[in-house]
Amino acid sequence: AQSVAQPEDQVNVAEGNPLTVKCTYSVSGNPYLFWYVQYPNRGLQFLLKYITGDNLVKGSYGFEAEFNKSQTSFHLKKPSALVSDSALYFCAVRSSNTDKLIFGTGTRLQVFP
Amino acid sequence: DAGITQSPRHKVTETGTPVTLRCHQTENHRYMYWYRQDPGHGLRLIHYSYGVKDTDKGEVSDGYSVSRSKTEDFLLTLESATSSQTSVYFCAISESRQNSNQPQHFGDGTRLSIL
């Protein structure tokens, strides 16, 4: 069975500091991994994905994520946080042999001025 | 943004009444999905469709039905709404499974309150 864990309900970081939002996964078959961001009263917006290839994936708004197969992790990172990055972030996984996307419970990122 | 429109955006109704939510897409994508979002649960799949008149259940399908008579429209129906179905409902679309490395794209949601 597929599963995704986001161990932190909330992450607080000061503006200008690096940020990390954690995600670990469990899936049979090859994993397709995604990060989404949700702003208030909006749907989820796609940030980036890992399918295959380089373990460091670059996405929208300066975000990147590092795929680590041995640790089954796909942590979201940004070198310098902005107050406007404050939002709810979701990690999601799908195996190569299914249509269904499994979401984590979400991590609220709060960036303080 | 992907062309996805959900209607209504907000609805308040009473227990026991039927409710239908609509998702309309202009992208001609084959796959459409209905999720519900609840605190502490993230997004959970209710039903999905892989073509006109082709649908399947997700992990939380009890109490919900769906229909897809046209590529662009995917309807979610609560036959007899219960308070446990108070939630925010999201529609999503994606290209065919053959391109399953493509992300799903989401509408802006319907906030449903059942009193």
Interface residues (C-beta under 8 A of the other chain):
Chain A: Y32 F34 Y36 N41 R42 G43 L44 Q45 F46 K49 I51 F90 R94 S96 D99 K100 L101 F103 G104 T105 G106
Chain B: I4 Y31 Y33 Y35 G40 H41 G42 L43 R44 L45 Y48 Y50 G58 F90 A92 R97 S100 N101 P103 Q104 H105 F106 G107 D108 G109
